Amino acid sequence: MKVKLTESQYLKMIVENVNSNEERMLNHFFDRVSGLNPKEAMDVYFEEYGFDDRIMRHSKRLYDWFKYGIIPKLRVSSGRYQLYGFNRKILSLFDIWVEGAIDNILNSNVNEYQKVNSLSTIESILPYSYNDKKLSEVIDGLLFDAVEHLFQIYEPKEAIKKSSILKDKIGQWRFKSFTPIVKDFAEKSGLTIIPKHKGYTFERGEETMVRDLIKYMKDIPELPKKTKRGFLNYIGSRGQGRGQYSTFWSAVNKAGIIQKIGGGNNVSYELGPNYKSWEEGNVVAF
């Protein structure tokens, strides 16, 4: 049975917010979709009743039904929402839900760091086919304030660690804009940020091998050409393959504690630009 509204009926429902006819129609609609799966319910919403995004903006009952009754059922094992097989009109309903979520988060009493965290969670679970420019712009606009807040309430090293956790959540496409913000706050605090690589942070437990590497670089003047193989010999590690300690070696390179010289068969290493900061205890992995 088709119950599509005419344009005049639709506009009347929009204007007359408490119209009893609207309530009866919504009650009929909710009875109709009871027990249906999300795709079947959306087909009833769009095709049988002729509803669209305008009526959902107008009706809190429909908004709550979509938010609590449909959206949670669209989550799949990856954590994201899956819209495969759905009418693409459903994306317009996601617009309304996202707008409501943004307003709720921005008007809440939590700090900027928590707001970015919450907004990024929403962004991370939206369908791949969904692109909300407003949500992205709101997150981008809060990044500086979020980092500033962390440096106001935590010691600088802890603030950088918290920022590093946030970096992992906000999406790789923001790294180029987010990293300079953290770097600027770090440098103003006398600290140098180094890239975290494969879990290496160069703190307790990892210091011994870094110390051995620096000794090798500094204390063996008779070996002007410092190589990875030479370092392994220096620490007494022989015959265990070329890949031994490859992750560590890559990490100290990326951290700027050492740096590569030359190329091809003539690669050697020297102390890097962040070596002094590491010696002074002023580096933090980010």
C-alpha positions in Angstrom: 0.0 0.0 0.0 1.4 3.4 -1.0 0.8 6.2 1.3 3.0 8.9 -0.3 2.2 12.4 0.8 1.2 15.1 -1.7 3.4 18.2 -1.6 0.6 20.2 0.1 0.1 17.4 2.7 3.8 17.3 3.3 4.2 21.0 3.8 1.2 21.0 6.1 2.9 18.4 8.3 6.1 20.5 8.4 4.2 23.6 9.5 1.8 22.0 11.9 4.3 20.4 14.3 1.8 18.9 16.6 -0.9 18.0 14.1 -2.8 14.9 15.2 -2.8 13.6 11.6 1.0 13.6 11.7 1.0 11.6 14.9 -1.4 9.1 13.5 0.7 8.7 10.3 3.9 8.3 12.3 2.3 5.7 14.6 1.2 3.8 11.5 4.7 4.1 10.1 6.3 2.7 13.2 3.9 -0.1 13.3 4.7 -0.8 9.6 8.5 -1.0 10.1 8.4 -2.9 13.4 10.5 -6.0 13.1 11.9 -5.1 9.7 15.6 -5.1 9.0 17.3 -1.8 8.2 17.1 -2.1 4.4 13.4 -3.1 4.5 12.7 -0.2 6.9 14.4 2.3 4.7 12.5 1.1 1.7 9.3 1.7 3.6 10.6 5.1 4.7 11.6 6.3 1.2 9.4 4.4 -1.2 6.2 3.4 0.6 5.7 6.6 2.7 7.7 9.0 0.5 9.5 10.4 3.5 12.9 12.2 3.0 15.4 14.2 5.0 13.1 17.2 5.4 10.6 15.2 7.5 13.4 13.7 9.6 14.6 17.2 10.4 11.1 18.1 11.4 10.3 15.0 13.5 12.3 14.2 16.6 10.5 10.8 16.7 11.8 9.9 13.3 15.3 11.3 14.1 15.4 9.1 17.3 14.2 6.1 15.4 16.9 6.5 12.8 19.6 7.2 15.4 18.8 4.4 17.9 16.9 2.0 15.7 18.6 2.0 12.4 22.2 3.3 12.7 23.4 0.7 15.3 22.2 -2.1 13.1 24.4 -0.8 10.2 27.7 -1.4 12.1 29.8 -4.3 10.7 32.8 -6.1 12.1 35.2 -3.4 10.9 33.4 -0.9 13.2 32.2 1.2 10.3 28.7 1.6 9.0 27.9 -0.5 5.9 25.4 0.9 3.3 25.9 -1.7 0.6 22.5 -2.5 -1.0 20.8 0.6 0.5 19.2 3.4 -1.4 21.8 6.2 -1.6 19.2 8.6 -0.2 20.1 7.2 3.2 23.2 9.4 3.1 21.0 12.5 3.5 19.7 11.0 6.7 23.3 10.5 7.9 23.8 14.3 7.3 21.1 15.0 9.8 22.5 12.5 12.4 26.0 13.9 12.0 24.8 17.5 12.3 23.1 16.6 15.5 26.1 14.8 16.9 28.4 17.7 16.0 26.0 20.2 17.8 25.8 17.9 20.9 29.6 17.6 21.2 30.4 21.2 20.5 27.8 22.4 23.1 29.0 19.9 25.7 31.1 20.9 28.7 34.1 18.7 27.8 37.4 20.2 26.7 38.7 20.6 23.2 40.8 17.4 23.4 37.8 15.4 24.3 35.7 17.0 21.6 38.3 16.1 18.9 38.4 12.6 20.3 34.6 12.2 20.1 34.3 13.8 16.7 37.1 11.6 15.3 35.3 8.6 16.6 32.2 9.5 14.6 34.3 10.2 11.5 36.1 6.8 11.8 32.8 4.8 11.8 31.0 6.6 9.0 30.5 4.7 5.7 33.4 4.9 3.3 31.0 6.4 0.7 30.1 9.2 3.1 32.0 12.4 3.0 30.9 15.1 5.5 32.8 18.3 4.9 31.4 20.1 7.9 32.6 17.3 10.3 36.1 17.4 8.8 36.3 21.2 9.0 35.1 21.2 12.7 37.8 18.6 13.6 40.5 20.6 11.7 39.5 23.8 13.4 39.8 22.2 16.9 43.2 20.6 16.5 45.3 23.6 17.7 43.0 24.2 20.7 43.2 20.5 21.6 47.0 20.5 21.7 47.1 23.8 23.5 44.8 22.4 26.2 47.0 19.3 26.6 50.1 21.5 27.2 48.2 23.7 29.7 47.2 20.8 31.9 50.1 18.3 31.5 53.8 18.4 31.7 55.2 18.9 28.2 56.4 15.3 27.7 53.1 13.9 28.8 51.3 16.4 26.6 53.2 15.2 23.6 52.4 11.6 24.5 48.7 12.4 24.7 49.0 14.3 21.4 50.6 11.2 19.9 47.6 9.1 20.9 45.3 11.7 19.4 47.4 11.6 16.2 46.7 7.9 15.8 43.0 8.7 15.8 42.5 11.7 13.6 43.4 10.2 10.3 46.6 10.1 8.3 45.5 12.9 6.0 45.8 15.3 8.9 49.4 14.4 10.0 50.9 17.1 7.8 48.9 19.8 9.5 48.8 18.3 13.0 52.5 17.4 13.5 53.8 21.0 13.0 51.3 22.2 15.8 52.7 19.6 18.2 56.3 20.3 17.1 55.9 24.1 17.8 54.5 23.5 21.3 57.3 21.0 21.9 60.1 23.3 20.8 58.7 26.1 22.9 59.1 23.7 25.9 62.7 22.8 24.9 61.8 19.4 23.5 62.3 17.6 20.2 59.7 15.2 18.8 61.0 12.2 17.0 58.9 9.8 14.9 57.7 6.7 16.7 58.5 3.7 14.6 57.5 0.1 15.1 56.8 0.8 18.8 60.3 2.3 19.5 60.0 5.3 21.8 63.7 5.4 23.0 62.8 5.4 26.6 63.7 3.0 29.4 64.4 -0.5 28.2 65.5 0.8 24.8 68.3 3.1 26.0 71.0 0.4 26.3 71.3 -0.3 22.6 71.0 3.4 21.7 73.9 4.0 24.1 75.9 1.3 22.5 75.3 2.7 19.1 76.4 6.2 20.2 79.5 4.8 21.7 80.2 3.0 18.5 79.8 6.2 16.5 81.9 8.2 18.8 84.5 6.0 20.5 86.0 4.0 17.6 88.0 6.7 15.7 90.0 4.0 13.9 86.9 3.0 12.0 86.0 6.2 10.2 83.3 4.5 8.1 80.5 3.4 10.5 78.2 0.7 9.2 75.4 -1.5 10.5 77.6 -4.6 10.2 80.3 -2.8 12.1 77.9 -2.0 14.9 76.7 -5.6 15.2 80.3 -6.7 15.4 80.9 -4.0 18.0 78.2 -5.4 20.3 79.3 -9.0 19.7 76.3 -10.0 17.5 77.6 -12.1 14.6 76.3 -14.5 12.0 72.6 -14.0 12.5 71.6 -12.6 9.2 71.4 -9.2 7.5 68.0 -8.5 8.9 69.1 -8.6 12.6 68.0 -5.5 14.5 66.6 -4.1 11.2 63.6 -2.5 13.0 65.8 -0.9 15.6 68.2 0.4 12.9 65.3 1.8 10.9 63.9 3.5 14.1 67.1 5.3 15.1 67.4 6.5 11.5 63.9 7.9 11.4 64.4 9.4 14.9 67.4 11.4 13.6 69.7 9.9 16.3 71.9 8.7 13.4 71.7 9.5 9.7 72.8 7.8 6.6 75.7 9.0 4.4 76.1 8.0 0.8 74.2 5.3 -1.0 74.5 1.9 -2.8 77.5 -0.1 -1.6 79.0 3.0 0.0 76.4 3.6 2.7 77.7 4.5 6.1 76.3 6.4 9.1 77.0 9.3 11.5 75.4 10.9 14.5 72.1 12.6 13.4 70.5 16.0 14.1 68.6 14.8 17.1 71.5 13.0 18.8 72.3 15.8 21.2 68.6 16.2 22.2 68.5 12.5 23.0 71.7 12.7 25.1 70.1 15.5 27.1 66.8 13.6 27.6 64.8 16.1 25.5 63.3 13.9 22.9 59.8 12.5 22.9 58.5 9.9 20.5 55.5 11.2 18.5 
